[in-house]
Amino acid sequence: MFGFGVGFYGPAVWLPALHQARDWPIATISAAITAHYLVGALLILVVPEAYRRFGPARVTIGGTVLSAGGIIAWACALQPWQLVPALLLSGAGWSAMSGAALNAMVAPWFDRERPKAISTAFNGASVGGLLITPLLAALIAGIGVTLAALIVAAAMVAVVCPLAWRFLRGQPPLATRGQAVLSRRALLRQPRFLTISIAFALGLFAQVGLIAHLVARVEPAFGAVLAALSVSLVTLCAVAGRSTMGWLLDGHDRRLATMANLLLQAVGVLLLAFGTAPVSLAVGCVLFGLGVGNLTSLPALIAQREFQPADVNQAVALVVAINQTAFAFAPAVFGWLHDLDGSYIGAFVMAAAAQAIAAGIIVSGRRFS
């Protein structure tokens, strides 16, 4: 909840907040958000090894402290260059609390019922968007950027660190699942891996860019408070969509399910691109949101079906790292397109096209699986 609320959904709040408080250009803040995701992507590659060496409890506690320091640094930045140390802290913390970390926590415990377990774990993460994002926005509006960040950071450390130490120390180590047979280079030569990675990279590029700019996009129609709640609406739909997928997916083609998920999102994104009335924008949020959660949980579930157990964590970490490297540029690209024509239509149409292409790529990989 805290990791995703601060590291994944949080930038959607920081973008308009810092733009208004510091009068920095949207493109400048978007570039810093991109760098935040890139730092996380680089460090995600070492998450499986960090879990093996130090255990999930210590890694999670370390990620919590770094994330808390990061959110304070973002809030205290008074000059654009001060976003650099902030994004280094927040990016490092996000790598230890991302989807790759959640998969590494769940994988040793579940095999046959992993779809349900992964869905439940990621739904916990989605609560971050449902609670942390509007709470942060409300605190910023009420008491200012700095105090809001201090409160959220303190709550994050106070809640997560004791829980991680109490419950994650007894987790089975990843090494008990065997050593990986396929290296990263070998994985990158496999068409089944490439179709997974490219498809989800495109889908998440569209998704993350849209989420980062969602508040700014709908604020003219909804107002500041309801605009922040639009992220909660998307997240609530993500929980519903992921829960449904997790309980119905077992025994069905996971690539076909991904294709349907992407196309549903594309329809919602087009409504967000061209809609002007609050109703059409709300429907767009719902359709887009129903697929949001599945794009983070489905890569691990497809990998579980198509790779040997010893290779799953390696494959998932590499997919997440590649995907995050790709979607790291999304906030900056969306911000650049917005500043280019003064609206979000071009950026959101590009996102819908990326999702449609991703749907074709993922289903084309069925012949390699």
N, C-alpha and C positions, 0 to 999 in steps of 0.2 A: 504494500500500500504506500509506504513512504518512499521506497526506491523509485517506483513508477510515477508517483504523484509529484516528486521533485525532479527526477532525472528525465522522464519521458514526457509527461503532460505539463510540467512546470514551465518550459519555455513558452508555451502559449500564453501564459500570464505575464512573464517577464517582457515579452516583446512589446505589447502596448504600454505596460507600466513604465518601463525605462524610456520608451519613446516620449511619453507624456512628461515624465518627471525630469528627464535630462535633455529633452529636445534633440536626441540623437536620431539620425536617419534610420528608417526601417531597415534599409540594406545593411547598415553597419551592425545593428543588433542581430540581424539574421545571420550575418557572417560569423559572429561570435557563437551563436547557437550551432551553426554548422561545425565549427571547431570543437565545441563541446562533444558532439556526437562522434567526431573523428577520433578524438582522444579515447573515448570509450571503445570505439571499434578496434583500435590498435591493442588495447589492453585486454579485450575480450578473448583474444587468441590464447592468452596465458591463463584464463580462468580454470580450465580443467586441471592444468598442472598445479595451480595454486591450491585448488581443493585437495589434490592428492598430498601435497606437501604440508599444508598448514591446517587443513580441515575447514569445513563450511562455517563453523562458528567464528573463527578468527577472521576469515575472509569477509564475512558479512559484517562483522563489527568494524573492521577497517573501512569497508565501503560506506558504512553508515556515518562514521566520523568524517570521512572525506566529503561526502555529499552535504553534510551539515555545514562544514567549513565552506564549501562551494556556494551554497545558497546565501550565506552571509556575505561572501566576497562579491557576488553579483549585486546584492542590494547596496553594498557600501561603495561600489565603483562610482567615482565622480568624473573620471576621464575615460574615454574609450579604451586607452591602452590598459587600464586596470581590469578590463574584462579578461585579459590573457591569464593572469594567475587564477581568476575566478573559474574560467572554463577548464583549466587544467585540474583543479580540485574537483569540480562537479563531474567532469568527464571520467576521471579515475573512479570516483564513487559510483557512477552509473554502471561502469563495467562490472562491478562486483554485485550489482543488484538488478541486472538486466535479465532478459529472457534466457540467455545462455546459463546464467547462474541459477535461475529457477529450474531449468531442465536438469542441471547437475544435481540439484537438491532432490528432485523427485525420482530421477532415473534409477538409483540403487534400490528403491523400495517397490517399484511397480513395473510390471511387464505387460501382462494380458490386459489389465485395466488402466494402462497408462493414459489413453484418451481422456477418461474421466478424471484421473489424478492431475494431469496437465491442465485440463480445463478449470478444475477447481483452484489450482495454484494460481493460474493467470487471472482468474476472476478476483482473487485477493488483490492482485496487482491492479486490476481495473478499478477497484474501490479507490485507489489513489486519485484517479481522474474524477471519480464521483464525489469525493470528500475534500481531498487536499487542494485541488485546483480552485473550486469556488471559495473554500475557506481562505486560501492565500489571497485571492482577488478581493474578498471582503475585508480582510485585515489590511491590505494595502490601501483600500479606499478609506478605511476608518482611522488607521493609526500611522500610515505611511509605509514606505518600502522597507526601511531599515528595521523598525520594530517588528513588522510582520515576519521578516526573514528570521530574526532572532527567536521569535516564538516558535515557528515551525521547526527550525533547526534544533532547538532545545527539546521539543516534544519528540522529534525523530530519534535523538540519542537516548532519551530517557525511556522510550518504549522499545525500540528495536534491540539495543545492545543487551539488556538483561534477557529478553526472549531468545535471542540467538545463542547466548551462552548457556541458557537453561535447556533448550530443546534441540539444538543442532550438534552438540558435542557427541551425542550418541549415534549419529548417522553412520551407516556403513560407508567405508571409504570407497571411492570410485575404483581403486585398484582391484577390488574384489570382482569387478566385472571383466577383468582380463585386459591385457595390453592391446592397443590399437594395432590392427594389421595393416591398414591403409594409411600412408603418410598424407600430409596435406597436398603434396605434389601429385600423388596418385589419385586423390579425390578430384583434383582439378582437371584430370584427364578423362574423367568418366562422364558420359553424356547425361546419365540419370542425375548425377550431382549438379551438373551445370544447368540443367533445366529447372531444378529446384531453386538453385541460387539466383539465376537470372530472373526467373518469374517473381520470386519474393522480393528481390532487390527493386524491381520496377514497381511492384505493388506497394511496398513500404516507402519507396521514394514519394509516391503520390500521397500516401496516407500521412506520413510524418509532416510533409510540407503543408498539407491541408490543415492538420491539427494545429501546427505552429501558428497558422494565420487565421484559424477559424474565428477566434474572438474578434480580431480586427475586421474580418469579412462581414460578420453579422451584426456588429455593434451599431451601425447606422440604422438598421431596421428594428433591433431588439432593445437598444440601450445598454449601458455598461453592465448592469447587474444580470439581466437576462442573457446577455452575450456570454458572460462567464458560465452561466448555467447551461449554455448550449454544449459546452464540453462535458458537463455532467450528463446531459441527455445522450450524447454520443457514447459515453462510457457505460451508462445504464443499458443502452441497446447492445453494446459490446458484450456485457455480461450475459444478457439474454441469448444473444447469438452464439456465443462460445459455449454456454451451458447446453443449448440445444444440439450443437454440433458434437460436443463431447459424448453425449448420451446416445446419439443416433449414428455416430460414425463407424463404430466397431462393425467390421464385416463388409463395409462398403468401400468403394473406390475413393481414396483420399485425394487423388489428383482431380477427379471430376468434381468432388465437393469444393476443392479450392477454386476451380474454374467458375462454378456457380457463385461462390462468395465474391470473387473479383468483379464479375459482371453486375451483381447486385449493387456493389459499391459504386461502380461507374455510373449507374443510373442516378444514385443519390448525389454524386459529385456534380453531374450536369444540372441537377435542380439547384444546387448551391451556386453554380456558375451563373445561371441565367435568372434565377428566382429573385423577385423583388418583394413580394408579399411575405409577411411573417409565416403564413401557413406553408407556403412552398418551401421556404428555407427550413422550417421545422421538419417537414417530410424528408427533405434532403439529408438532414442530420440523422434521422432515424434510419434510412436506408443505408447511408454510409456507415453509421455506427454498428448496425447489425453484423457487419463484416470485419470491423476493426480488431476485435479480440482474436478472431480466428487467424488472421495473418501473422500473429506472433506465436501462436501455439501449433499451427499446422506444419511448419517445417520440421519440428521434432517428431511429429507423428508420422509424417511421410518417411523421414529417415529411419524411424524404428521399423517400418514395414519393409524398406528396401535395402538396408545395410545390416551387417552382422552386429550382434550386441556390443562387441568390443569396439566397434568403429562408430557407434551412434554418437557418443559425446564429442568425439573428434569432428565428425561431420557437422553436428549441430553448432558447435563453437565456430567452425569455419564459415558456415552459412550465415550465422548471426553477424560475424565480423565483416564479411563481404557486404551483407545487406546494410549494416549500419554505416559502413563507409559510403555506400551509394546514397542512402537517405540522409546522411549528414549534410549533403549539399542541397537538399530540398528546401530548407528554410531560406537559404541565401538565394536560390534560383527563383523561388516564389516571390521573395522580396524584390529581386531585380525586375521581374516581369511586372510586378505591381507598380514600381516606380517608373517603369517604361511607359505604360499607358494610363496610369492613374486608377486602374481597377483590377479586380481579381479574375476577370473573365478569362483572359488568356492563360493564366496560371492554372485555373481549375479545369479548363478544357484539356490542357496538356496532361493533367493528372488523370482525367477520365480515359484519355487515349492510352496512357501508360498502363492502366489497369486492364483495358481490353487486350492489349498486346500480351500482357502477363498471363491472362487467361488462356490465350492461344499457345503460349510457350509451355505452360504447366501441363496442359492436356496432351501436347505433342510428345512429352516425355514418357507417356504410358508404354510406348513400345520398347523403352530401355529398362523399365522396372521389372 
